[in-house]
Structures are given as C-alpha cells and as structure tokens.
C-alpha cells in the first residue's frame, strides 16, 4: 500500500465538489462573480460566521493571503508575523509584491505561535520615524507551521495587543477547519469574536479543487479589495465554478467532516509513533500535522516501503507528517507497523 503523508495538498477533491462544478458548468451565468452561486456562498459564509461580512473568492491560498495583506498594509509598512510563518518563508516574496514593498518582520515564539511580549515591543517600534517601516498589520497562522493551534485565549492575547496599537489582524486559515475541529469552538469564536479582521478561509487542502475565500469581517478593509483582486489577476471570469466548489464544501458540513477525518488520522498516527522507541515527537500535533525525529535509517526504510513524507529541511532525522481527509486508517496502521518493524530489526 503506497500512502503519502507529504501534505494534505496531495489529496484530490471531494466527489460532491466535482459534481457541484459540473452542475454549475451547465447553462449560462453572469461572469466575474455576478452570479447566483457566488451570492449564495456569501450568504452561507455569513450564516456560518454569524455576522455580516464581505467575501472575495480566489483560487489559491497565496492569493488569499497576499491580497488580504495588501488591503491592510501600505507600501512603507510592515507585517508582524511569526518567524516560521508561511507568508514569510513560503510565498516567494508575493506579500512584498502585492503590498507594493511592505516588509515582513518575523517574531519568535514557542510552537510557531507569536510571543505576545515580543509582539508588543515591535508594535511601537519607531512609530512616526520616517526612516523606518511602520508597524501596519499582524498576521497569524491557524493551524501554525508546526501543527500547533492557538487557543482562543492565545488569539485574544495577540489581537488585544494589535488593537491597542491600532493594527488590523489577518488569519492565515489554510487549515482553518482542522484548527476549528481541534478547538471545538464556533467559526465566529475563532475569528471576529477573537479580534480577527480578515481571514484567508482555506478549502483546497480540505476537499475543494481550487477554491479559497477572503472573508472580511472589518468591512472598512473591503473598499479596495475588489480592485486589488482584479489588478492582481485573480478575478475569475467564470467565478461560479470557484463558488460552486465552496458551496459544496459548506453544504452538509463537508468541511467539518473532512477535517475530522484528517485530525483523527493524525491522532492515530501520533499515538502509534509515541509507542516506538527512538521516535521523538517534536511538537505534539493538535490538528493534522506533526514534526518528529526518527532514529537513523528509519526515514530511508519507510521511503523504501512506499511511504512518502518530507524530511531533510529541518535537521537530521526530522520529518513532517501530514494527514488529509483521504488518509486511510489502514495506511496509518501500515506506517506504524513498518516503523516498529524497523526498530525491532535494528
């Protein structure tokens, strides 16, 4: 059995998502988001988050993140984020491009969570000094880059500091559903009620083909987003085909069910790894991603057994394992069995 734990991007899309796209492709509809499905998605997200909001559909998480940052940050400003955040390390300077040159400043913190004390120090750094980038926004990842999840109290600690300094807050929610399932709270509690102004509502990793939503709670930030999306090349003419994916994703709690599957498979995987001598769990998984250190030779052994995952970037023996809504229980059990067999053999 060939099983991948490389990324939740390796999984395809849920069947209902493809069916919704095929249904939406029939007949004619007004272009550029002026269609009934796109309007319906806005209504569905408004109901989900229990508030009035604006929605801008895009097809990639990168677009959702950088267009959001562009709406929050002037070209002479800075975005305060964790030093391990995706926007700082994995967006190929797209944030700088879409903000017109704003600087991203990394802040340390345990488990890839922004340290509130260090954040507070930077929010007032050289305010009004024309020689320096001005703190303009805060961005945090939920789930973080190491698989941890901010608690509601931790979110509020960050947003309170930001609001005191007059800074809007963006949430990179590429794995939003996984974090929400882990916390067991409502979407409203994890976003606008916790002080979030703009959310990159991720869906591609969790069951759509290519559909992400910029969800704007602070509607004063919506003013120029429509123009930024068009100027950036992300206003799809046949928007209904993106929106139909999101509609299917939100229907019958598909988003939640997929995340529950991914998270439960990670819990099973992590519990199994914890019983294997020589395997160290570096940051306990709270959602569907874990980093751990394997004993020498185990990575090569598992790779030879047709298991796929990432390693080598974070130090000797350190690997990243990610589960998805398509990860089979049998695959997780086979991985654990193979890892145990390696230890017994050595």
C-alpha positions as CSV (number, residue, x, y, z in Angstrom):
1,X,0.0,0.0,0.0
2,X,1.5,3.3,-1.1
3,X,0.5,6.0,1.3
4,X,1.6,9.7,1.4
5,X,2.0,11.8,4.4
6,X,3.8,14.6,2.5
7,X,0.9,17.1,2.5
8,X,-2.8,17.5,2.6
9,X,-2.4,19.0,-0.9
10,X,-1.7,15.5,-2.2
11,X,-5.4,14.6,-1.8
12,X,-7.8,15.2,-4.6
13,X,-11.2,16.8,-4.1
14,X,-14.4,15.5,-2.6
15,X,-16.8,14.0,-5.0
16,X,-19.6,16.4,-4.2
17,X,-17.3,19.3,-5.1
18,X,-16.7,18.0,-8.6
19,X,-20.4,17.3,-9.0
20,X,-21.1,20.8,-8.0
21,X,-18.7,22.2,-10.5
22,X,-20.2,20.1,-13.3
23,X,-23.7,21.3,-12.3
24,X,-22.5,24.9,-12.3
25,X,-20.9,24.5,-15.7
26,X,-24.3,23.8,-17.3
27,X,-26.1,26.7,-18.9
28,X,-25.1,30.4,-18.7
29,X,-24.4,32.7,-15.8
30,X,-23.2,36.2,-15.4
31,X,-19.4,36.5,-15.2
32,X,-16.9,37.9,-12.7
33,X,-18.9,36.9,-9.6
34,X,-22.2,38.4,-10.6
35,X,-23.9,35.0,-10.5
36,X,-26.3,33.4,-8.1
37,X,-23.9,30.8,-6.7
38,X,-21.3,33.4,-5.7
39,X,-24.0,35.4,-3.9
40,X,-25.2,32.2,-2.2
41,X,-21.7,31.5,-0.9
42,X,-21.5,34.9,0.7
43,X,-24.9,34.2,2.4
44,X,-23.6,30.8,3.6
45,X,-20.4,32.2,5.0
46,X,-22.3,35.0,6.7
47,X,-24.5,32.4,8.4
48,X,-21.6,30.2,9.3
49,X,-19.7,33.1,10.9
50,X,-22.9,34.7,12.4
51,X,-22.2,38.2,11.1
52,X,-22.4,40.5,8.1
53,X,-19.3,40.1,6.0
54,X,-17.7,40.5,2.6
55,X,-16.3,37.6,0.6
56,X,-13.8,37.6,-2.2
57,X,-13.3,34.3,-3.9
58,X,-9.9,33.4,-5.3
59,X,-8.3,30.1,-6.4
60,X,-5.1,29.9,-4.3
61,X,-4.1,30.3,-0.7
62,X,-1.3,32.6,-1.8
63,X,-3.7,35.0,-3.4
64,X,-6.0,35.0,-0.4
65,X,-3.0,35.8,1.9
66,X,-1.3,38.4,-0.1
67,X,-4.4,40.3,-1.3
68,X,-5.5,40.4,2.4
69,X,-2.2,41.8,3.4
70,X,-2.3,44.3,0.6
71,X,-5.6,45.6,1.9
72,X,-4.2,46.1,5.4
73,X,-0.7,47.4,4.7
74,X,0.8,50.4,3.0
75,X,3.9,50.0,0.9
76,X,6.0,51.7,3.7
77,X,4.5,49.4,6.4
78,X,5.5,46.1,8.0
79,X,3.5,43.0,8.7
80,X,4.3,41.4,12.0
81,X,4.2,37.6,11.8
82,X,5.9,34.5,13.3
83,X,9.4,33.8,12.0
84,X,8.2,30.4,10.8
85,X,5.1,31.6,9.1
86,X,4.1,30.6,5.6
87,X,3.9,34.2,4.4
88,X,7.4,34.8,5.5
89,X,9.1,31.6,4.3
90,X,6.9,30.0,1.5
91,X,5.3,32.7,-0.6
92,X,8.2,33.7,-2.8
93,X,8.0,37.4,-1.9
94,X,4.4,37.6,-3.1
95,X,3.4,39.6,0.0
96,X,6.1,42.2,-0.8
97,X,4.9,42.2,-4.4
98,X,1.2,42.6,-3.6
99,X,1.7,45.2,-0.9
100,X,4.0,47.3,-3.1
101,X,7.0,46.6,-0.9
102,X,5.9,46.2,2.7
103,X,8.3,44.4,4.9
104,X,7.5,41.2,6.8
105,X,9.1,41.0,10.2
106,X,9.4,37.6,11.9
107,X,8.7,37.3,15.6
108,X,9.8,34.2,17.6
109,X,7.5,32.2,19.9
110,X,7.2,28.6,21.1
111,X,5.4,26.1,18.8
112,X,5.4,28.6,15.9
113,X,3.0,30.9,17.9
114,X,3.7,34.6,18.1
115,X,5.1,35.6,21.5
116,X,2.8,38.4,22.8
117,X,5.6,40.1,24.7
118,X,7.8,40.3,21.7
119,X,4.9,41.4,19.5
120,X,4.1,44.3,21.9
121,X,7.6,45.5,21.7
122,X,7.5,45.7,17.9
123,X,4.1,47.3,17.6
124,X,5.5,50.6,19.0
125,X,9.0,50.3,17.4
126,X,10.0,53.7,15.9
127,X,6.4,54.9,15.4
128,X,6.5,58.1,13.3
129,X,10.1,57.7,12.3
130,X,10.3,58.3,8.5
131,X,13.5,56.3,8.4
132,X,11.7,53.1,9.5
133,X,9.0,50.8,8.2
134,X,5.8,51.4,10.3
135,X,4.1,48.5,12.0
136,X,0.9,48.2,10.0
137,X,-0.7,44.7,10.4
138,X,-0.4,41.4,12.3
139,X,-0.7,38.0,10.6
140,X,-1.0,34.7,12.4
141,X,-1.4,31.1,11.1
142,X,-4.2,28.8,12.4
143,X,-3.0,25.9,12.2
144,X,0.6,27.0,12.7
145,X,3.5,25.8,10.5
146,X,4.4,23.1,13.1
147,X,0.9,21.8,13.6
148,X,0.0,23.6,16.8
149,X,-3.2,25.6,17.3
150,X,-3.7,28.9,19.0
151,X,-6.3,28.6,21.8
152,X,-9.0,31.3,22.0
153,X,-7.2,32.9,24.9
154,X,-3.9,32.9,22.9
155,X,-5.7,34.5,19.9
156,X,-7.1,37.2,22.1
157,X,-3.7,38.0,23.6
158,X,-2.4,38.7,20.2
159,X,-5.3,40.7,18.9
160,X,-5.6,42.7,22.0
161,X,-2.1,43.9,21.6
162,X,-2.7,44.6,17.9
163,X,-5.9,46.6,18.6
164,X,-4.2,48.7,21.3
165,X,-1.7,49.7,18.7
166,X,-4.3,50.2,16.0
167,X,-3.2,47.3,13.8
168,X,-5.6,45.1,11.9
169,X,-5.2,41.3,12.2
170,X,-5.1,38.7,9.4
171,X,-5.5,35.0,10.0
172,X,-3.9,32.6,7.5
173,X,-6.5,29.8,7.7
174,X,-5.1,27.4,5.2
175,X,-6.1,24.7,7.7
176,X,-8.9,26.6,9.3
177,X,-11.3,23.7,9.5
178,X,-8.7,21.5,11.1
179,X,-8.0,24.1,13.8
180,X,-11.7,24.6,14.4
181,X,-12.3,20.9,14.9
182,X,-9.3,20.8,17.3
183,X,-10.7,23.6,19.4
184,X,-14.3,22.6,19.3
185,X,-15.5,26.2,19.1
186,X,-17.6,28.1,16.6
187,X,-16.2,29.8,13.5
188,X,-17.3,33.2,15.0
189,X,-15.4,32.5,18.2
190,X,-12.2,31.7,16.4
191,X,-12.4,34.8,14.2
192,X,-14.2,38.1,14.6
193,X,-15.1,37.5,18.2
194,X,-11.5,36.9,18.9
195,X,-10.5,40.1,17.1
196,X,-9.7,38.9,13.6
197,X,-10.3,41.4,10.8
198,X,-9.6,39.4,7.7
199,X,-9.5,35.6,7.3
200,X,-8.0,33.5,4.5
201,X,-10.6,30.8,4.6
202,X,-8.8,27.7,3.2
203,X,-10.7,24.9,1.5
204,X,-8.3,23.5,-1.1
205,X,-6.3,21.4,1.4
206,X,-9.5,20.0,2.9
207,X,-11.7,18.9,-0.1
208,X,-12.0,21.5,-2.9
209,X,-10.1,21.5,-6.2
210,X,-9.0,25.2,-6.1
211,X,-11.2,27.5,-4.0
212,X,-10.3,29.9,-1.2
213,X,-12.2,32.7,0.3
214,X,-11.0,36.1,1.6
215,X,-13.5,36.7,4.4
216,X,-13.6,40.3,5.6
217,X,-15.1,40.9,9.0
218,X,-13.8,44.5,9.2
219,X,-15.7,45.8,6.2
220,X,-13.7,49.1,6.2
221,X,-10.9,46.9,4.7
222,X,-13.1,45.8,1.8
223,X,-13.0,49.2,0.0
224,X,-10.2,48.4,-2.4
225,X,-10.1,44.6,-2.3
226,X,-12.2,44.2,-5.4
227,X,-9.7,46.4,-7.4
228,X,-6.7,44.6,-5.8
229,X,-8.1,41.2,-6.8
230,X,-8.7,42.4,-10.4
231,X,-5.3,44.1,-10.7
232,X,-3.6,41.1,-9.3
233,X,-5.1,38.8,-11.9
234,X,-7.4,36.9,-9.5
235,X,-10.8,38.0,-10.6
236,X,-12.0,34.8,-12.4
237,X,-14.4,35.4,-15.3
238,X,-16.3,32.1,-14.6
239,X,-16.4,32.7,-10.9
240,X,-19.3,30.4,-10.4
241,X,-17.0,27.4,-10.9
242,X,-15.0,28.5,-7.9
243,X,-18.0,29.4,-5.9
244,X,-19.7,26.1,-6.7
245,X,-16.8,24.3,-5.0
246,X,-17.1,26.5,-1.9
247,X,-20.9,25.9,-1.9
248,X,-20.4,22.2,-1.9
249,X,-17.7,22.5,0.7
250,X,-20.1,24.3,3.1
251,X,-23.0,22.0,2.4
252,X,-23.9,19.3,4.9
253,X,-20.9,20.1,7.0
254,X,-18.5,18.6,4.4
255,X,-15.7,21.0,5.6
256,X,-16.1,19.8,9.2
257,X,-16.4,16.1,8.3
258,X,-13.3,16.2,6.1
259,X,-11.3,18.0,8.9
260,X,-12.5,15.5,11.5
261,X,-11.2,12.6,9.3
262,X,-7.8,14.3,8.8
263,X,-7.4,15.1,12.5
264,X,-8.5,11.7,13.7
265,X,-6.0,10.0,11.4
266,X,-3.2,12.3,12.8
267,X,-4.2,11.4,16.4
268,X,-4.0,7.7,15.4
269,X,-0.6,8.2,13.8
270,X,0.8,10.2,16.6
271,X,-0.4,7.8,19.3
272,X,1.3,5.0,17.3
273,X,4.6,6.8,16.9
274,X,4.7,7.6,20.6
275,X,5.0,3.9,21.3
276,X,8.0,3.4,19.1
277,X,11.4,3.6,20.8
278,X,13.7,6.2,19.4
279,X,11.0,8.3,17.8
280,X,10.7,11.8,19.3
281,X,7.5,13.9,18.8
282,X,9.0,17.4,18.5
283,X,5.7,19.4,18.6
284,X,2.6,17.4,19.6
285,X,0.0,17.6,16.8
286,X,-3.2,19.4,17.7
287,X,-4.7,19.1,14.2
288,X,-3.4,17.2,11.2
289,X,0.3,17.8,11.1
290,X,3.3,16.7,13.2
291,X,7.0,17.1,13.3
292,X,9.1,14.3,14.8
293,X,12.6,13.0,14.8
294,X,13.3,9.5,13.5
295,X,16.2,7.3,14.5
296,X,19.0,7.0,11.9
297,X,17.9,4.9,9.0
298,X,14.2,4.9,9.7
299,X,13.4,7.6,7.1
300,X,15.1,5.6,4.3
301,X,13.4,2.4,5.5
302,X,9.9,3.9,5.4
303,X,10.6,5.5,2.0
304,X,11.6,2.1,0.6
305,X,8.3,0.8,1.9
306,X,6.4,3.3,-0.4
307,X,5.6,5.8,2.2
308,X,6.0,9.5,1.2
309,X,6.7,12.4,3.5
310,X,9.0,15.4,3.8
311,X,12.3,15.4,5.6
312,X,15.8,16.9,5.4
313,X,14.8,20.6,5.7
314,X,14.6,20.8,9.4
315,X,17.6,18.9,10.7
316,X,19.0,15.4,10.8
317,X,16.2,12.8,11.1
318,X,13.4,15.5,11.4
319,X,10.4,14.8,9.3
320,X,7.0,16.3,8.7
321,X,3.9,14.1,8.5
322,X,0.5,15.4,7.4
323,X,-2.8,13.6,7.1
324,X,-5.7,14.6,4.9
325,X,-9.4,13.8,4.6
326,X,-8.4,11.0,2.2
327,X,-5.8,9.3,4.6
328,X,-6.9,5.7,5.2
329,X,-6.8,4.1,8.6
330,X,-5.1,1.1,7.0
331,X,-2.4,3.3,5.7
332,X,-1.7,4.8,9.1
333,X,-1.6,1.4,10.7
334,X,0.8,0.1,8.0
335,X,3.1,3.1,8.5
336,X,3.2,2.4,12.3
337,X,3.8,-1.3,11.7
338,X,6.6,-0.6,9.3
339,X,8.3,1.9,11.7
340,X,8.0,-0.6,14.6
341,X,9.5,-3.4,12.3
342,X,12.5,-1.2,11.6
343,X,13.2,-0.7,15.3
344,X,12.8,-4.4,16.0
345,X,15.2,-5.2,13.2
346,X,17.8,-2.8,14.4
